Amino acid sequence: MTELESGSARADKVRVGDEEDAADLAPLDLDPIEIERAVLNDSEEGRQISAGFVAVFGDFISTQVRPVLREVAANGGEPQLLVNGLAELMRHIADTIEFPIGMRR
């Protein structure tokens, strides 16, 4: 269990250039940049963002995704493949948000 999962950490700090990135950054001779990522539940604004996301995403799943999955299943298709594709899309979006284009990982 990570510190975030156990609730013992209020925020984690990531040092760009740690671990596997160290080899990529070393030739550039840059100082590591420290980025703090706050946990959403630590502030009222974070809780608003979290609640809004869950509401909008839940509505999207209920009104748009489930009917398509039911139709695919009714037609003898494999809705799980679409669910897997949606999960992959979400991972890609999360990656893009956390590491915007041009930012080293």
Contacts in CASP RR format, 6 or more apart in sequence:
PFRMAT RR
TARGET T0000
AUTHOR 0000-0000-0000
METHOD contacts of the structure
MODEL  1
MTELESGSARADKVRVGDEEDAADLAPLDLDPIEIERAVLNDSEEGRQIS
AGFVAVFGDFISTQVRPVLREVAANGGEPQLLVNGLAELMRHIADTIEFP
IGMRR
3 9 0 8 1.000
3 12 0 8 1.000
4 12 0 8 1.000
4 39 0 8 1.000
9 39 0 8 1.000
10 38 0 8 1.000
10 39 0 8 1.000
10 42 0 8 1.000
11 36 0 8 1.000
11 37 0 8 1.000
11 38 0 8 1.000
11 39 0 8 1.000
11 42 0 8 1.000
12 36 0 8 1.000
12 37 0 8 1.000
13 34 0 8 1.000
13 35 0 8 1.000
13 36 0 8 1.000
13 37 0 8 1.000
14 34 0 8 1.000
14 35 0 8 1.000
14 37 0 8 1.000
15 32 0 8 1.000
15 33 0 8 1.000
15 34 0 8 1.000
15 35 0 8 1.000
16 25 0 8 1.000
16 32 0 8 1.000
16 33 0 8 1.000
16 34 0 8 1.000
16 35 0 8 1.000
16 104 0 8 1.000
17 24 0 8 1.000
17 25 0 8 1.000
17 32 0 8 1.000
17 104 0 8 1.000
18 32 0 8 1.000
20 105 0 8 1.000
21 104 0 8 1.000
21 105 0 8 1.000
24 104 0 8 1.000
25 32 0 8 1.000
25 104 0 8 1.000
38 46 0 8 1.000
40 46 0 8 1.000
40 47 0 8 1.000
40 49 0 8 1.000
40 50 0 8 1.000
41 47 0 8 1.000
41 50 0 8 1.000
65 86 0 8 1.000
68 79 0 8 1.000
68 82 0 8 1.000
69 79 0 8 1.000
69 82 0 8 1.000
69 83 0 8 1.000
70 79 0 8 1.000
72 78 0 8 1.000
72 79 0 8 1.000
72 82 0 8 1.000
73 79 0 8 1.000
99 105 0 8 1.000
END
